[in-house]
Amino acid sequence: MNLDNPLWHYALELYAHPGVEQACLGLQQSGLGTNRLLFCCWLASEGRLLRPSELDASEAGRWQRELTTPLRALRYRVRESKAGEPQLDAVYRALRQAELAAEQVELARLFELGSRWQADAAAERDELLLRNTALYLGCTGVAATADLQRNLEILLCAARLGVDRAAAAALRW
């Protein structure tokens, strides 16, 4: 497994765009997987269509369910506790680092999975971005809200694949 892969670099670059970090945190609070959304964007930039059933059954899916998500839940619990007990700050920081490391492994597994999927050189990247995102969102059971739509709009427009605000705001699942 290669932790230093093109998806990792793509995710870091996209995450660094103005507003994207906050948008991703908001999407995460809505119950969405930030790594999954970044993966959808990267796949589109590569001309690849998301395969939700393969994603769920993959090693990346297992890693997310069994490691990344539980680490995040533990970090959130410690964050709540440390408000009254500043001595827990070191535990919180360690969990945050562990969560980031788990996310990097998850992205490496996603990269391995997505790299096996056939690319279509003629595919319209902006259409793929919207389609991949809608496919992912349709599997989550997360309902569309105004905040979620706004955060998706920020992420999708930052992906720079020709998606304008109107198309991102009109996304339905």
TIFIMAR-603587 format. One record per residue (C-alpha): x, y, z; residue in one letter; residue number from 1. Coordinates in Angstrom, 1 decimal. Example, Ala and Ser with C-alpha at 12.3 -4.5 7.8 and 13.67 -1.06 7.14 Angstrom:
2
        X        Y        Z   resn   resi
     12.3     -4.5      7.8      a      1
     13.7     -1.1      7.1      s      2
end
This chain:
173
        X        Y        Z   resn   resi
      0.0      0.0      0.0      m      1
      1.3      3.4     -1.0      n      2
      0.3      6.1      1.5      l      3
      2.0      8.8     -0.7      d      4
     -0.3      8.4     -3.8      n      5
     -2.0     10.7     -6.3      p      6
     -5.4     10.6     -4.4      l      7
     -3.6     11.7     -1.2      w      8
     -2.0     14.6     -3.0      h      9
     -5.3     15.5     -4.7      y     10
     -7.1     15.4     -1.4      a     11
     -4.5     17.6      0.3      l     12
     -4.7     20.1     -2.5      e     13
     -8.5     20.2     -2.7      l     14
     -8.7     20.4      1.1      y     15
     -6.4     23.5      1.1      a     16
     -8.8     25.5     -1.1      h     17
    -10.5     28.4      0.7      p     18
    -13.6     27.2      2.5      g     19
    -13.2     23.5      1.7      v     20
    -11.9     22.5      5.1      e     21
    -14.9     24.0      6.9      q     22
    -17.2     22.6      4.2      a     23
    -15.8     19.1      4.7      c     24
    -16.1     19.4      8.4      l     25
    -19.8     20.4      7.9      g     26
    -20.4     17.5      5.6      l     27
    -18.8     15.2      8.1      q     28
    -21.1     16.5     10.8      q     29
    -24.0     15.8      8.5      s     30
    -23.0     12.1      8.5      g     31
    -21.1     12.0      5.2      l     32
    -17.6     10.5      4.6      g     33
    -15.2     13.3      3.7      t     34
    -12.8     10.8      2.2      n     35
    -15.6      9.3      0.1      r     36
    -16.5     12.8     -1.3      l     37
    -12.8     13.5     -2.0      l     38
    -12.6     10.1     -3.7      f     39
    -15.7     11.0     -5.9      c     40
    -14.0     14.2     -7.0      c     41
    -10.7     12.5     -7.7      w     42
    -12.4      9.7     -9.7      l     43
    -14.1     12.3    -11.8      a     44
    -10.8     14.1    -12.5      s     45
     -9.4     10.8    -13.7      e     46
    -12.5     10.1    -15.9      g     47
    -13.7      7.2    -13.7      r     48
    -17.3      6.5    -12.5      l     49
    -17.9      5.6     -8.9      l     50
    -19.0      2.0     -8.3      r     51
    -20.9      2.2     -5.0      p     52
    -21.4     -1.5     -4.5      s     53
    -17.6     -2.2     -4.9      e     54
    -16.8      0.7     -2.6      l     55
    -19.0     -0.6      0.2      d     56
    -17.5     -4.2     -0.1      a     57
    -13.9     -3.0     -0.4      s     58
    -11.1     -3.0      2.1      e     59
    -11.4      0.8      2.2      a     60
    -15.1      0.4      3.3      g     61
    -14.1     -2.0      6.0      r     62
    -11.3      0.2      7.2      w     63
    -13.6      3.2      7.4      q     64
    -16.3      1.3      9.4      r     65
    -13.9     -0.5     11.7      e     66
    -11.1      2.1     12.3      l     67
    -11.6      5.6     11.0      t     68
    -15.2      6.1     12.1      t     69
    -14.6      4.6     15.6      p     70
    -11.4      6.7     16.1      l     71
    -13.4      9.9     15.2      r     72
    -16.1      8.9     17.6      a     73
    -13.6      8.5     20.4      l     74
    -11.9     11.8     19.6      r     75
    -15.3     13.5     19.7      y     76
    -16.0     12.0     23.2      r     77
    -12.6     13.1     24.5      v     78
    -13.2     16.6     23.0      r     79
    -16.4     16.9     25.0      e     80
    -14.7     15.7     28.2      s     81
    -11.7     17.9     27.9      k     82
    -13.7     21.1     28.2      a     83
    -13.8     20.4     31.9      g     84
    -10.5     18.5     32.1      e     85
     -7.7     20.2     30.2      p     86
     -5.4     17.3     31.2      q     87
     -7.2     15.3     28.5      l     88
     -5.8     17.6     25.7      d     89
     -2.8     15.2     25.1      a     90
     -5.2     12.3     24.6      v     91
     -7.3     14.4     22.2      y     92
     -4.2     15.4     20.2      r     93
     -3.1     11.8     20.0      a     94
     -6.5     10.6     18.8      l     95
     -6.6     13.4     16.2      r     96
     -3.2     12.2     14.9      q     97
     -4.4      8.6     14.9      a     98
     -7.5      9.6     13.0      e     99
     -5.5     11.5     10.4      l    100
     -3.2      8.5      9.9      a    101
     -6.2      6.2      9.6      a    102
     -7.7      8.6      7.0      e    103
     -4.5      8.4      5.0      q    104
     -4.6      4.6      5.0      v    105
     -8.3      4.8      4.0      e    106
     -7.4      7.1      1.1      l    107
     -4.6      4.7      0.0      a    108
     -7.1      1.9      0.0      r    109
     -9.5      4.0     -2.0      l    110
     -6.7      4.9     -4.5      f    111
     -5.9      1.2     -5.0      e    112
     -9.6      0.5     -5.6      l    113
    -10.3      3.4     -7.9      g    114
     -7.1      2.8     -9.9      s    115
     -8.5     -0.6    -11.0      r    116
    -11.6      1.0    -12.5      w    117
    -11.6      1.7    -16.2      q    118
    -11.1      5.4    -17.1      a    119
    -13.1      6.9    -20.0      d    120
    -11.0      9.5    -21.7      a    121
    -14.0     11.0    -23.5      a    122
    -16.1     11.4    -20.3      a    123
    -17.2     14.9    -19.3      e    124
    -15.4     15.5    -16.0      r    125
    -18.0     17.9    -14.6      d    126
    -20.8     15.4    -15.4      e    127
    -18.8     12.6    -13.7      l    128
    -18.2     14.8    -10.7      l    129
    -22.0     15.4    -10.3      l    130
    -22.8     11.8    -11.1      r    131
    -20.2     10.3     -8.7      n    132
    -21.3     12.6     -5.9      t    133
    -25.0     11.8     -6.5      a    134
    -24.2      8.0     -6.5      l    135
    -22.4      8.3     -3.2      y    136
    -25.0     10.4     -1.6      l    137
    -27.8      8.1     -2.7      g    138
    -26.2      5.3     -0.8      c    139
    -25.8      7.2      2.5      t    140
    -29.4      7.7      3.6      g    141
    -28.4     11.3      4.5      v    142
    -31.2     13.8      3.7      a    143
    -30.5     17.0      1.8      a    144
    -30.5     20.1      4.0      t    145
    -29.6     23.7      3.1      a    146
    -26.3     23.5      5.0      d    147
    -25.4     20.2      3.4      l    148
    -26.2     21.6     -0.1      q    149
    -24.1     24.7      0.6      r    150
    -21.1     22.7      1.8      n    151
    -21.4     20.4     -1.2      l    152
    -21.5     23.4     -3.4      e    153
    -18.2     24.7     -1.9      i    154
    -16.5     21.3     -2.3      l    155
    -17.7     20.6     -5.9      l    156
    -16.8     24.1     -7.1      c    157
    -13.3     23.8     -5.6      a    158
    -12.8     20.6     -7.5      a    159
    -12.4     22.8    -10.6      r    160
    -13.9     20.5    -13.1      l    161
    -16.2     23.0    -14.7      g    162
    -19.0     22.6    -12.3      v    163
    -20.6     25.9    -11.6      d    164
    -22.5     26.9     -8.4      r    165
    -25.9     26.4    -10.1      a    166
    -25.1     22.8    -11.1      a    167
    -23.7     22.0     -7.7      a    168
    -26.7     23.6     -5.9      a    169
    -29.1     21.6     -8.1      a    170
    -27.5     18.2     -7.2      l    171
    -30.2     15.8     -6.1      r    172
    -30.0     12.3     -4.7      w    173
end
